[in-house]
């Protein structure tokens, strides 16, 4: 009966079991929803995919271009630094070679050292070219310079005339804006390495000088150098080896030596004439001072200047302006004393030069009297 009045025990148990299951499912439902939400975060549902933007499309190519540009700039910078280093080493090499010019052992050591520093590659050509340019700029023209250039080219071991000619042309190109320096290089190269110089046609490398102008300058440089050598050796001819290095024939050498000797003689004669002229001027000055003192004494004693001994303006004695030496002073070739009768001023013109002092416009420097107021007091003793 109890079973009929209320729910049976089985139904109650089943009901309790169902409630438990509902509670379990209810407790798990939020966690399931969260898991479902986490599963779809950032992932659009099927059929709703958004197309990429322009920037998204351009991002990958832009990054590639950026990387390529960065690599190109880095390569350019590296290449620029490398070229600068090579240029600096070449300049230092040339300066070192010039510093040791004439010392073949040191020059060979410098060549080997800098060649190692420059690293792998063909640097002999640039080294030789840079040296030739520096050599022409710094080494003075002379026999030693020719010998030194020849020794340096032997150290470089550029025995092929064609290759050497190419290097000479490269050096000449660098010196086009310095024609005087290029002229020095031509002079030394034509005598140190004549075959290569002929192949390089160095005399045609001057942009503003004609071939004839270069030839004339080269000849003048040669003759001036040889004259200097003759003077340095006491007006003696240099030895045959020197003449051979310079490329002078015996006849040319003899002519140049004779010119030097003649010039020395002319200079000595001119110097002697100046000394003699100075001595005559000194003597005349002394005579003038003595005559002035005597004239002052006479004037003080008598109150009148000395009386004329002989007038220089007799008809046969009057000098004509610009007529050259006359017979003033009796034509005896001696210095005479000429005195102004107005004030006593005395002149002592050199013998034969009286006309320069007694031209038409001549007046006494002291009182302004005309030339007719001067008298010849005779030979200065």
Secondary structure, 3 states (H helix, E strand, C coil): CHHHHCCCHHHHHHHHHHHHHHHHHHHHHHHHHHHHHHHHCCCCCCCCCCCCCHHHHHHHHHHHHHHHHHHHHHHHHHHHHHHHHHHHHHHHHHHHHHHCCCCHHHHHHHHHHHHHHHCCCCCHHHHHHHHHHHHHHHCCCCHHHHHHHHHHHHHHCCCCHHHHHHHHHHHHHHCCCCHHHHHHHHHHHHHHCHHHHHHHCHHHCCCCCCHHHHHHHHHHHHHHHHHHHHHHCCCCCCCHHHHHHHCCCHHHHHHHHHHHHHHHHHHHHHHHHHHHHHHHHHHHHHHHHHHHHHHHHHHHHHCCCCCCCEECCCCCCCCCCCCCCCCCCCCCCCCEEEEECCCCCEECCCCCCHHHHCCCCCECCCCCCEHHHEEEEEECC
